[in-house]
């Protein structure tokens, strides 16, 4: 299956999806996440997570470390 197929699925999910790189910079945000978090894809792509969700950073960091105990961080 091509990447367009996966993009179409992600764009039509009602679940918020964020994709981050190893440095926790936003690489993808679904339309549902944009609406839920009041973010704009155009303005937020490439931004560090700490800038986008500063009030949630401790919780997100904890979840990230539990999901990926070997890093990178």
N, CA, C and O atoms as a GROMACS GRO file, in nm:
protein
  292
    1UNK      N    1   0.084  -0.119   0.000
    1UNK     CA    2   0.000   0.000   0.000
    1UNK      C    3   0.088   0.124   0.000
    1UNK      O    4   0.194   0.126   0.061
    2UNK      N    5   0.042   0.226  -0.069
    2UNK     CA    6   0.122   0.348  -0.078
    2UNK      C    7   0.097   0.442   0.040
    2UNK      O    8   0.002   0.424   0.116
    3UNK      N    9   0.183   0.542   0.052
    3UNK     CA   10   0.173   0.634   0.166
    3UNK      C   11   0.046   0.718   0.160
    3UNK      O   12  -0.002   0.763   0.264
    4UNK      N   13  -0.009   0.740   0.041
    4UNK     CA   14  -0.134   0.814   0.029
    4UNK      C   15  -0.248   0.746   0.100
    4UNK      O   16  -0.336   0.811   0.158
    5UNK      N   17  -0.247   0.613   0.096
    5UNK     CA   18  -0.349   0.533   0.165
    5UNK      C   19  -0.342   0.558   0.316
    5UNK      O   20  -0.444   0.580   0.381
    6UNK      N   21  -0.220   0.553   0.371
    6UNK     CA   22  -0.203   0.574   0.514
    6UNK      C   23  -0.235   0.718   0.553
    6UNK      O   24  -0.293   0.742   0.659
    7UNK      N   25  -0.198   0.813   0.470
    7UNK     CA   26  -0.230   0.953   0.497
    7UNK      C   27  -0.380   0.974   0.502
    7UNK      O   28  -0.431   1.047   0.586
    8UNK      N   29  -0.451   0.909   0.411
    8UNK     CA   30  -0.597   0.923   0.408
    8UNK      C   31  -0.659   0.866   0.536
    8UNK      O   32  -0.752   0.924   0.591
    9UNK      N   33  -0.607   0.754   0.582
    9UNK     CA   34  -0.657   0.696   0.707
    9UNK      C   35  -0.631   0.791   0.824
    9UNK      O   36  -0.723   0.821   0.901
   10UNK      N   37  -0.508   0.839   0.837
   10UNK     CA   38  -0.474   0.929   0.947
   10UNK      C   39  -0.554   1.059   0.942
   10UNK      O   40  -0.595   1.111   1.046
   11UNK      N   41  -0.577   1.111   0.823
   11UNK     CA   42  -0.651   1.236   0.810
   11UNK      C   43  -0.798   1.221   0.847
   11UNK      O   44  -0.864   1.320   0.879
   12UNK      N   45  -0.850   1.099   0.843
   12UNK     CA   46  -0.992   1.079   0.870
   12UNK      C   47  -1.021   1.014   1.005
   12UNK      O   48  -1.136   0.985   1.036
   13UNK      N   49  -0.917   0.990   1.085
   13UNK     CA   50  -0.938   0.937   1.219
   13UNK      C   51  -1.002   1.043   1.308
   13UNK      O   52  -0.976   1.162   1.293
   14UNK      N   53  -1.086   0.999   1.401
   14UNK     CA   54  -1.138   1.091   1.501
   14UNK      C   55  -1.049   1.093   1.625
   14UNK      O   56  -1.075   1.168   1.720
   15UNK      N   57  -0.946   1.011   1.625
   15UNK     CA   58  -0.849   1.006   1.733
   15UNK      C   59  -0.735   1.103   1.703
   15UNK      O   60  -0.689   1.111   1.590
   16UNK      N   61  -0.692   1.176   1.803
   16UNK     CA   62  -0.580   1.269   1.785
   16UNK      C   63  -0.450   1.191   1.771
   16UNK      O   64  -0.421   1.103   1.853
   17UNK      N   65  -0.372   1.223   1.668
   17UNK     CA   66  -0.244   1.155   1.643
   17UNK      C   67  -0.136   1.260   1.626
   17UNK      O   68  -0.149   1.352   1.545
   18UNK      N   69  -0.030   1.246   1.704
   18UNK     CA   70   0.089   1.328   1.690
   18UNK      C   71   0.205   1.235   1.660
   18UNK      O   72   0.219   1.131   1.724
   19UNK      N   73   0.289   1.270   1.564
   19UNK     CA   74   0.410   1.194   1.535
   19UNK      C   75   0.527   1.287   1.565
   19UNK      O   76   0.535   1.399   1.514
   20UNK      N   77   0.618   1.237   1.649
   20UNK     CA   78   0.734   1.315   1.693
   20UNK      C   79   0.862   1.250   1.645
   20UNK      O   80   0.868   1.128   1.628
   21UNK      N   81   0.965   1.329   1.624
   21UNK     CA   82   1.096   1.273   1.592
   21UNK      C   83   1.169   1.244   1.724
   21UNK      O   84   1.116   1.273   1.831
   22UNK      N   85   1.290   1.189   1.718
   22UNK     CA   86   1.362   1.156   1.842
   22UNK      C   87   1.390   1.276   1.934
   22UNK      O   88   1.410   1.259   2.054
   23UNK      N   89   1.391   1.397   1.877
   23UNK     CA   90   1.412   1.516   1.958
   23UNK      C   91   1.281   1.576   2.008
   23UNK      O   92   1.279   1.687   2.061
   24UNK      N   93   1.170   1.501   1.992
   24UNK     CA   94   1.036   1.541   2.033
   24UNK      C   95   0.987   1.665   1.959
   24UNK      O   96   0.921   1.752   2.017
   25UNK      N   97   1.021   1.673   1.831
   25UNK     CA   98   0.969   1.779   1.745
   25UNK      C   99   0.854   1.721   1.663
   25UNK      O  100   0.862   1.607   1.616
   26UNK      N  101   0.750   1.798   1.645
   26UNK     CA  102   0.631   1.752   1.575
   26UNK      C  103   0.659   1.731   1.427
   26UNK      O  104   0.705   1.822   1.358
   27UNK      N  105   0.630   1.610   1.379
   27UNK     CA  106   0.648   1.576   1.238
   27UNK      C  107   0.514   1.558   1.166
   27UNK      O  108   0.507   1.574   1.044
   28UNK      N  109   0.409   1.525   1.241
   28UNK     CA  110   0.275   1.508   1.184
   28UNK      C  111   0.173   1.535   1.293
   28UNK      O  112   0.193   1.499   1.409
   29UNK      N  113   0.063   1.598   1.254
   29UNK     CA  114  -0.050   1.618   1.345
   29UNK      C  115  -0.177   1.591   1.265
   29UNK      O  116  -0.196   1.646   1.157
   30UNK      N  117  -0.262   1.508   1.319
   30UNK     CA  118  -0.387   1.476   1.250
   30UNK      C  119  -0.487   1.590   1.267
   30UNK      O  120  -0.475   1.669   1.361
   31UNK      N  121  -0.583   1.600   1.178
   31UNK     CA  122  -0.686   1.703   1.193
   31UNK      C  123  -0.758   1.695   1.329
   31UNK      O  124  -0.793   1.798   1.386
   32UNK      N  125  -0.779   1.575   1.379
   32UNK     CA  126  -0.845   1.561   1.509
   32UNK      C  127  -0.757   1.620   1.620
   32UNK      O  128  -0.809   1.683   1.712
   33UNK      N  129  -0.626   1.600   1.611
   33UNK     CA  130  -0.534   1.657   1.710
   33UNK      C  131  -0.530   1.809   1.699
   33UNK      O  132  -0.525   1.879   1.800
   34UNK      N  133  -0.533   1.859   1.576
   34UNK     CA  134  -0.536   2.004   1.557
   34UNK      C  135  -0.657   2.064   1.629
   34UNK      O  136  -0.645   2.164   1.699
   35UNK      N  137  -0.773   2.002   1.611
   35UNK     CA  138  -0.896   2.053   1.673
   35UNK      C  139  -0.891   2.040   1.825
   35UNK      O  140  -0.926   2.134   1.896
   36UNK      N  141  -0.849   1.924   1.874
   36UNK     CA  142  -0.846   1.898   2.018
   36UNK      C  143  -0.748   1.990   2.091
   36UNK      O  144  -0.778   2.041   2.199
   37UNK      N  145  -0.631   2.009   2.031
   37UNK     CA  146  -0.525   2.085   2.097
   37UNK      C  147  -0.518   2.231   2.053
   37UNK      O  148  -0.434   2.307   2.101
   38UNK      N  149  -0.607   2.269   1.963
   38UNK     CA  150  -0.611   2.405   1.910
   38UNK      C  151  -0.476   2.446   1.853
   38UNK      O  152  -0.423   2.553   1.883
   39UNK      N  153  -0.421   2.357   1.769
   39UNK     CA  154  -0.294   2.382   1.702
   39UNK      C  155  -0.316   2.386   1.552
   39UNK      O  156  -0.413   2.330   1.501
   40UNK      N  157  -0.226   2.451   1.482
   40UNK     CA  158  -0.228   2.456   1.337
   40UNK      C  159  -0.110   2.375   1.284
   40UNK      O  160   0.003   2.396   1.326
   41UNK      N  161  -0.138   2.285   1.191
   41UNK     CA  162  -0.029   2.206   1.132
   41UNK      C  163   0.076   2.299   1.070
   41UNK      O  164   0.195   2.279   1.090
   42UNK      N  165   0.031   2.397   0.996
   42UNK     CA  166   0.124   2.487   0.927
   42UNK      C  167   0.217   2.560   1.024
   42UNK      O  168   0.334   2.581   0.993
   43UNK      N  169   0.166   2.597   1.140
   43UNK     CA  170   0.248   2.672   1.236
   43UNK      C  171   0.324   2.582   1.334
   43UNK      O  172   0.421   2.627   1.394
   44UNK      N  173   0.282   2.458   1.350
   44UNK     CA  174   0.342   2.376   1.456
   44UNK      C  175   0.438   2.268   1.408
   44UNK      O  176   0.515   2.215   1.488
   45UNK      N  177   0.436   2.232   1.280
   45UNK     CA  178   0.529   2.129   1.233
   45UNK      C  179   0.673   2.172   1.257
   45UNK      O  180   0.712   2.286   1.228
   46UNK      N  181   0.751   2.080   1.311
   46UNK     CA  182   0.891   2.108   1.342
   46UNK      C  183   0.913   2.171   1.478
   46UNK      O  184   1.027   2.184   1.522
   47UNK      N  185   0.806   2.209   1.544
   47UNK     CA  186   0.819   2.272   1.676
   47UNK      C  187   0.842   2.168   1.784
   47UNK      O  188   0.792   2.056   1.776
   48UNK      N  189   0.919   2.204   1.887
   48UNK     CA  190   0.939   2.113   2.000
   48UNK      C  191   0.809   2.095   2.078
   48UNK      O  192   0.730   2.189   2.093
   49UNK      N  193   0.789   1.976   2.126
   49UNK     CA  194   0.669   1.944   2.202
   49UNK      C  195   0.653   2.036   2.323
   49UNK      O  196   0.541   2.072   2.359
   50UNK      N  197   0.763   2.072   2.385
   50UNK     CA  198   0.756   2.160   2.503
   50UNK      C  199   0.697   2.296   2.471
   50UNK      O  200   0.638   2.359   2.558
   51UNK      N  201   0.711   2.342   2.347
   51UNK     CA  202   0.648   2.468   2.307
   51UNK      C  203   0.499   2.452   2.280
   51UNK      O  204   0.419   2.541   2.308
   52UNK      N  205   0.463   2.336   2.225
   52UNK     CA  206   0.325   2.313   2.185
   52UNK      C  207   0.234   2.278   2.301
   52UNK      O  208   0.119   2.321   2.306
   53UNK      N  209   0.285   2.200   2.395
   53UNK     CA  210   0.204   2.153   2.508
   53UNK      C  211   0.281   2.170   2.639
   53UNK      O  212   0.309   2.072   2.707
   54UNK      N  213   0.314   2.292   2.676
   54UNK     CA  214   0.398   2.312   2.795
   54UNK      C  215   0.335   2.262   2.924
   54UNK      O  216   0.407   2.219   3.014
   55UNK      N  217   0.204   2.267   2.935
   55UNK     CA  218   0.138   2.223   3.058
   55UNK      C  219   0.135   2.071   3.072
   55UNK      O  220   0.111   2.019   3.180
   56UNK      N  221   0.157   2.001   2.963
   56UNK     CA  222   0.149   1.855   2.962
   56UNK      C  223   0.287   1.789   2.954
   56UNK      O  224   0.294   1.666   2.946
   57UNK      N  225   0.393   1.865   2.954
   57UNK     CA  226   0.525   1.811   2.926
   57UNK      C  227   0.570   1.704   3.025
   57UNK      O  228   0.626   1.603   2.983
   58UNK      N  229   0.547   1.723   3.153
   58UNK     CA  230   0.589   1.623   3.252
   58UNK      C  231   0.518   1.490   3.227
   58UNK      O  232   0.582   1.385   3.229
   59UNK      N  233   0.388   1.495   3.204
   59UNK     CA  234   0.310   1.373   3.179
   59UNK      C  235   0.357   1.305   3.051
   59UNK      O  236   0.376   1.184   3.049
   60UNK      N  237   0.376   1.382   2.946
   60UNK     CA  238   0.418   1.326   2.818
   60UNK      C  239   0.557   1.266   2.827
   60UNK      O  240   0.582   1.158   2.773
   61UNK      N  241   0.648   1.333   2.895
   61UNK     CA  242   0.784   1.281   2.912
   61UNK      C  243   0.783   1.148   2.986
   61UNK      O  244   0.856   1.056   2.950
   62UNK      N  245   0.701   1.138   3.090
   62UNK     CA  246   0.690   1.014   3.166
   62UNK      C  247   0.637   0.902   3.076
   62UNK      O  248   0.691   0.791   3.078
   63UNK      N  249   0.534   0.930   2.999
   63UNK     CA  250   0.477   0.828   2.910
   63UNK      C  251   0.578   0.786   2.804
   63UNK      O  252   0.588   0.668   2.771
   64UNK      N  253   0.651   0.881   2.751
   64UNK     CA  254   0.752   0.855   2.649
   64UNK      C  255   0.860   0.763   2.705
   64UNK      O  256   0.901   0.667   2.639
   65UNK      N  257   0.907   0.792   2.825
   65UNK     CA  258   1.013   0.711   2.886
   65UNK      C  259   0.965   0.570   2.919
   65UNK      O  260   1.042   0.475   2.911
   66UNK      N  261   0.839   0.556   2.956
   66UNK     CA  262   0.784   0.423   2.982
   66UNK      C  263   0.769   0.344   2.852
   66UNK      O  264   0.793   0.223   2.849
   67UNK      N  265   0.729   0.411   2.746
   67UNK     CA  266   0.710   0.344   2.617
   67UNK      C  267   0.843   0.308   2.551
   67UNK      O  268   0.854   0.205   2.484
   68UNK      N  269   0.943   0.393   2.570
   68UNK     CA  270   1.075   0.372   2.507
   68UNK      C  271   1.185   0.380   2.612
   68UNK      O  272   1.260   0.477   2.616
   69UNK      N  273   1.194   0.277   2.698
   69UNK     CA  274   1.291   0.285   2.808
   69UNK      C  275   1.437   0.296   2.764
   69UNK      O  276   1.522   0.338   2.843
   70UNK      N  277   1.468   0.259   2.641
   70UNK     CA  278   1.604   0.265   2.593
   70UNK      C  279   1.638   0.400   2.531
   70UNK      O  280   1.751   0.419   2.485
   71UNK      N  281   1.545   0.494   2.527
   71UNK     CA  282   1.571   0.626   2.470
   71UNK      C  283   1.523   0.631   2.327
   71UNK      O  284   1.454   0.538   2.286
   72UNK      N  285   1.552   0.727   2.250
   72UNK     CA  286   1.642   0.838   2.279
   72UNK      C  287   1.575   0.952   2.354
   72UNK      O  288   1.459   0.983   2.329
   73UNK      N  289   1.649   1.014   2.443
   73UNK     CA  290   1.609   1.139   2.507
   73UNK      C  291   1.728   1.212   2.558
   73UNK      O  292   1.715   1.320   2.615
   0.00000   0.00000   0.00000
